[in-house]
Amino acid sequence: MQPYPHRYAVNATGAAAGHVVVACEGVCDMETAPPAEFDGPGDRWSPETLLCAAVADCTILSFRAIARASRFEWLQIQCRTEGTLDRVDGKARFVGFASHVQLTVPAGADAARARQLVEKAEHGCLISNSLIAERTLSVDVQFRS
């Protein structure tokens, strides 16, 4: 890992109507639009869905690193993050993120340890730690032979 601080730059370009194009050097451009809740088309990533995706993605990437460092064997992980947007003090903001993790491990794996590592990953997720919203986590450990 490179020493801190890390810096990230993203460009967003839009016109009076239509999609906004989000770009980052070395990464494919992405079209975004307002979600249906804000009278958008609902067929593109939006800032709201991107934020929820960042929480879910960071949880998985953090788990990968923690599981590797802990020499914990696992097969697959899925994280669904639901964000709740509300009005607080006259401003719209996210007030909660509920992450639901399904972790598949080999038969005979330690389910308590699996759950503990997922919790550690969520607790260490830098995206979640950068947000003021309440966070909840549920973990479902499944076994596969």
N, C-alpha and C positions, 0 to 999 in steps of 0.2 A: 504494500500500500504506500502511496505517496504521502509525504508529510503534510499536515494541515497548515494553513487553510486551503481547502479545495474551492475552486470557483467554477461556476457553470453559466454558460451564456446561451440564450435561446432568443430567436427573432420571431415575431409574429407580424404578419402583414394582412391587411384587409381593406376592403373598399366600403362604400356606403351601404351596400347590400351584398349578400352571398357569404361564402365561407371565409374563414380566416385561415391562413396557411401558417403553421408553426414549423420552424426550421431550426436545426442545430447542426453545426459542422460535423460531417462524417456520418450523419444519420438521415434516413429518408424523411422527406417532408410529410406533414400530416395536415389534412383538412379538418377544421373544427367548426362547430356551430353551436348556437344556444340549444339547450335541451328542450324537450317538449314542454316542460314545466314553465319555461320562460318564452313560450310561443315560438320556439325553434322547430326545425323539422324533425328532430329526434332520431336522425339517421347518421349522425357523426359523433365522434368524441367531442365532449364539451369540457370546459374547465372543471365542472363539478365531477364528471365521470373520470377525468384524468386524475383528479386529486384522490378519489377513492381507489383508482387503479394503482396510484403511487403507494398508498398505504398497503394494499394487498401484495404488490410486487416486492416492496421493501421487506415485508414480513417473511416472504418466501426466500429472498436472497439472504436475509439475516439468518434464517433457519439453516440454509445450506452451509453457511460459514461456521455456525455453531456446531452443527452435526458433524461436519468434517473435523473440526478441532477436537470434538468429543469422541471421535471414532465411533459414531453411532450409525448403524446401517438402517436405511429406509428405502422405500421404493418410489413413492410418489407423494406429492403434497398439492393440495388445492386450497386456495384462500378466497373466500367471498367476503368483500367488505361493503357494508351498507352505510352510507353517510346520511345524516339527518340535517337538513338545512332549515333554519328557522329565523325568525326576527328576534333580535335581542337588542334592547336599547335603541330601537329604531333602525337597526342595521341588519341586513341579511348576513348570516354566518353559519358555519357548520357548528352544531352543538354536540354532535356525537358521531362516533364511528364504531360500528359493531363488526368485528371480524370473526368469521366462522371458518375454522381450519379443519380440513379432513386430511389426516396423515395415514398413509398406508405403509405398514412395516412388515418385515418377514415374520412368519409364524414363529412364536416363541420369543419375540422381542419383548423388552420391558416396557409395558404401556405407560407406567408412571414416569419413567425416565423420558419417554417420547413426549409426553404431555409437558413435562418440566422444560424440555429443550424448546418446544414451541412457545411456551410462556416466556422463556428467556429471550427468544428471538423477537417476539412482539414488544417486550419491554425495552429491548435495545434498538428497535427500528428507528433510525434517525428521522424519517419522515414523520412518523407518529409523534416522536418526541419534539418535533418542531411545531406541533399544533396545540391549541389550547382546548380543544373539544374533549369531552369525556370519551374514554375508550373502554370497550368491553371485548372479551375474547371467549369463544367457546371452541373446544378442541374435541374432535372425534377421531380416535385411533382405531384403525381397522387392520386386520391381519390378513396376509395372503401367503399361501404356500408357494 
